[in-house]
Amino acid sequence: MNLNQLGWSDYFQNAFNSLDREDLIPARVIRQNKHQYVIHDGRTTRNATILGRLLYESEDASALPAVGDWVCIEPFDEDQAIIHEVLPRFGAFFRKEAGHVTRKQVIAANIDIVFLVSGLDNDFNVRRIERYLVQATSSGATPVILLNKADLREDIDDIIKEVKEVAGDVEVLLISAKEQRGIDAVRTFIHEGLTVAFLGSSGVGKSSIANALMEDVVQRIGAVRDDDSRGRHTTSHRELMPLASGGIIIDTPGLRELQLWGDEDDLQSVFSEINELAAFCKFRDCQHESEPGCAVLQAIEDEELDAARFESFKKLKRELSFLNQRQDEMARLKAKKREKSFGKLVKEINRNNPKR
């Protein structure tokens, strides 16, 4: 294996050259466990840790290495290395960290194609697909929707129609990893040097699809619960895996929830038909609630726009608005804290060096 097969490109070569560090070599993060990493430099797989300076200077944890990142390392043993720098990403799949904190979490970095996997069992939810599409829009990757477990449904035509109505120009593939149906269609998206990631809830079959592509059982597969079709999180970590036929896949743990991290431009892109309708509203600042001459509400009344889709749009918009408000608030608090620290420093200097 060489760097190009791992996804190395001119983009990363130029970033690496700009560092002008002959003592470092490039490598890609293929596995992560907190601040412990497994990296591959095209020849050797090594365990790696972060240089203390890098850990200290990173104001945001999302700036630290993640699976898929290209890093600059200093090998110091046959299987050990220190990570000195993280090369700039061309994109990443983020989400808001679960809980009440307002921090973004990197799920995977430098992805060319993101497969959004949805299982056609009891847990199928087209509203969840919309949420994943919004987040995928900001990732820099090309999204492809995989509808897995086609062997469980008889109303396939209705399902595909429903998904395509929210997918826009995004490709939708019907597959069954269990029956190996549609796997060749997935393979057509994966080429040497490209990185693809599988994202979706627990139990949708991401690991089964990865195994089918690898033509080997590389990821553990667990049964889903019969009552709600939820999985058992058999994939417990993110890992980058090269395919013998070329290309790299990243399987990820099932996400119990995908809290958005992005801006309203991503939302408008996924719900473009609502944005187009809004241009015909009587008032430019129409909130599409009860205003007279609202083209969006009229489209719902005329059954040209699905009311459930519009409710989903409003819910996601509120979520992003709240996130942006929290980010602004956090930025103000950080700025205030810096100003306070600087003021204390100035007072300390004046106290130690009184004017004569």
N, C-alpha and C positions, 0 to 999 in steps of 0.2 A: 504494500500500500504506500502511496505517496500523498503529498499535501493536496494536490489537485483532486484526487479521489476523495479526500476528506472535505472538499468544498472550498479549498483555497482559490482565490481569484485575484485579479489585478487590484480590486478595491482594497483587499487586506494587504497585498504586497506593498502598495503605495503607502498605506498607513504604517506598516512595519518599517519601511525605508526611512520615513520621516523621523523616526526615533533615533536613528543613527547610533545603534547600540550593537557593536560587534560581539559583545559577550552574551547576547541573548539569542534564542532561537524561537520560532513560532510553533505553537501547538494548539490543538483544539480540545476543549473540555468535553469529555464523553460521559462523565458521571460526576455527581455532586452529592455530598453529605455534609450540610452546613458549610464549614470553611475547609473541609477536606475534599480534594478533587482527584479524579483520575483523568489524565490527559494523554493525547497521542500526538507525536510530532512527525508522523509519516513513516517512522521507522520503529519507534519504541513506545510502549505504553509505560507510563510512570505514575506514581502517586505524587501529588503536589500540594503544597500549602501556600497561603498568601503571604507576601512580604508585609511585615508589620506596618510599614509606611502606607501601603495601599489600603490596608484595613482602616487605618487611622484617618486618612485623608478623604475617604469616601463618605460624603454627607448623607447619601442615600444608599440603603442596602441594595437597591436595584442596580447600582453601578458596579457592584462586585461580580465576579465571574459566575456565569450560569451555564447549564448544559447548552452546547451549541456555540458558546463564545470562543473566539480566537484570542489567545493570550501569549505573552512573551515570557519565556521561562529561562531559568538558569539551572541546568542539570548539575547535581553535585554527587550523584551516585548512579549505579546502573539503573535503579528504579525509583529514584527520588528527584524532585525538582522544586524550585521556588518560583512562584508566579510574581513577576515584577510589574507587568502592565496588562491592561485589558484593551485590545484593539477596538476602535469604534464599531458599533453594530450598524448594519444596514436596516435592521428592524428587529423586533422582538414581540412575543406574545405576552402581554401583561394582564394582570387582574389586580383588583384591590385586595389587599391582604384581608383574610377573613377576620371578623370581629369588629370592634368599635374603633380600632386604630385606622388612621388615614395614611396608609403607606402602600406603594405599589410593589407587586411581587412579580418577578420574571419567571414565567413558566418554561420558556425555551427561547433561545436567541438565534438570529441569523437563519430564519426559516424561509425557504423558497415557496413551498406549498404547505398549507395547513388543511388536513382532512378533518372536517367537523363530523364526528360520528354520532349517529342517532340510532338507537335500537327500535325496531318496529314491534315492540312487545307492549306490556302494560304501562311502561314508563315513557312511551312516545309522547312528545310534546312539541308542537310546532312553535310555540312561544319561546321555548328554550333555544330552538334553532335561530330565531331572530336575535336573541341575546348573544349567541356565539358569533353570529355574522357581524354584529356591531363591533365586538371586540376584535375580530379577525381583520376588520377594515383598517384598524390602526397598527396592525402588526408588520406591515410591509410584505406580507406573504399573500399568495393567491389562494383564496379559499375554495375548497371543493367539498360538497356535502355528500357523505356516505350514509345511505339508509341500509343498515345492516339487519340481519335476521328476517330477510324477505320470506324465508320458509315458514314464518309464523303467521303470515297474513294472507287473506283471500281478497281483501279490498285494495290491492296494490295500486290500481289505476287511480282510485280516489285519493290515496295517500300521496302519490307522486304529484297529482294535480294540486293538492293542498300545499305541499312543500314548494313547488315551483312558483306558486303565487307569492311567496315571501322571499324566494331566492334571487329574484331579479335575473342578472346575467350569470350568476354563479352556477357552475355545473353541478348536476345532481345525478349520483350513481346509485343504482339499486344493487345490493350485493347480499350474499349469504356466506359468511366465512365458514360456517359449519358444512355447507354443501360445496364450498369452493366456487360458488357462482359469483361472477363479476370481478374476481380477483385480477384477471388479465386486464380488465379495463382500468383498474387502479394502477397496475404496473405501467401503463402507457404514460402516466404522469411522472414517473421516477426515472431519472437519467443520471449518468455518472457526474458527480460533482454537485448535484442538487440535494438539498436537505428538505425532508418532509416530516411533518409532525402530526400525530394523531391526538385529537382533543375531544373530550366528551365526558359524560357522567359515568359513574361506576356501573359496570355491567352491560355497557353498550357493545362490547366486543372488540375494543381496540387491540388488546393483546392477541386475540384470535386472528385478527387481520394481519398484524405484524408477523405472527408465526407463519401464516399462509404465504406472505411475501418472502420471508426468510427461508421457506421450505424446510423449516425445522422448528422444534418447540423451544424457543429461546426465552419466552415469557410464560410464567405460570398462569394457568387459567382456572378460575373458580366458578362454581355454580352461582346463579343469582337466586335471590329469595323468591319463592313462588308468589307471595302476596303482593309485592310491589315491583318485582323485576329489578330491584336494586342489586348491584354487585357487592363483592366483598373486598374491594381494593386489593386485588391480587398483584397489581403493579404498585410497588411501594416506593419507587424512586423514578426519576427521569434518567433515561440512558440513551445515548447515541449509538446506533448499531449500523455498520456498513453492510450493504447487500452485496452478495457475490456477483450479481449481475450489474452492479453499479448503483450509485446513489446511497444516501444515508437516511435512515428513519429514526425518529425520536418517539418512543412511546412514553406516555405520561400517566401518573396515577389518576384515577377517576376523580373528578371534581364534584364534591358535594354541593358546592354552589359556585357560580361564576359571578362575582361582584365586579361590575364594570370599572374600567379605568380608561378614560379617553376624553373626547370632547364632542360637542354637538355636531360637528362636521361629519364624524363617523356615523352618527345616528341618521343625519339627513341623507347620507349616501345609501344606507340600507332601506330607508323609508322614503325613497326619492319621489314616489307618486304622491305622497302627502305634501311634500315640499312644492311639487308642481301645482297641485290643487290650490295651495295656500296663496299662490301668486294671483289667483283670481278672486280672492276675498275682497269685500268692499273696503275693509279697513286694513291698512298696512301692518298694524300691530295686533291683528286679530289673534285671539287666544283659542279660537275654535271651541268655545264653551256654549255661548248662547247669543253671540253677536248676530245682528241682522246682516244678510248678504254674505254669510260664511260659506265659501265654496266647499270646504271640507265636510261640514255638517250636511250640506245639500247632497254631496256625493254618497254619504252614508244613507240618507233618506231614500235616494234613488237606487240604492243597493249597488252602486259602482265602487264603493269602498267598504271593506269588511269592518264592522264596528269593533270586533274583537281585536283586529290588527291596530286600529286607531287607539284603543285602550292600551295596548301593549306599547305603542309609540309614546303615549303620554306617561306611562309608568317609567319607561327607560329614560325619558327626558327629565323627569323629576329626579331620578336617581343620579344622572350625570350633573344636573344643576346643584344638587346637594353636595356631590363630590367636589365640584369646582369651588363652591363656597367654603368647604372645609379646607381645601388646598390653600385658598387665599388667606383664610384665618391662620393656618399653620405658618404660612410665609410671613405674615405680620408678626406673629409671636416670635419667630426665629429672628427677624430683623430687630425687634424690640430687645430681645435677649442679647444680641450682639452689641447694640448701642449701649446697653446697661454695662456690659462687660468692658467695653471700651472706655466708658465714663469712669469706671472704677480704676482702670489702668492709668488714665490721665491723672486722677486724684492721687494715686499712689506715687506716680513720678513726681508730681508737684510737691508732695509731702516730703519725699526723700531729697528733693533738690530745690529748696526754698530760694526765692529770689533774694539777692543781696542788695 
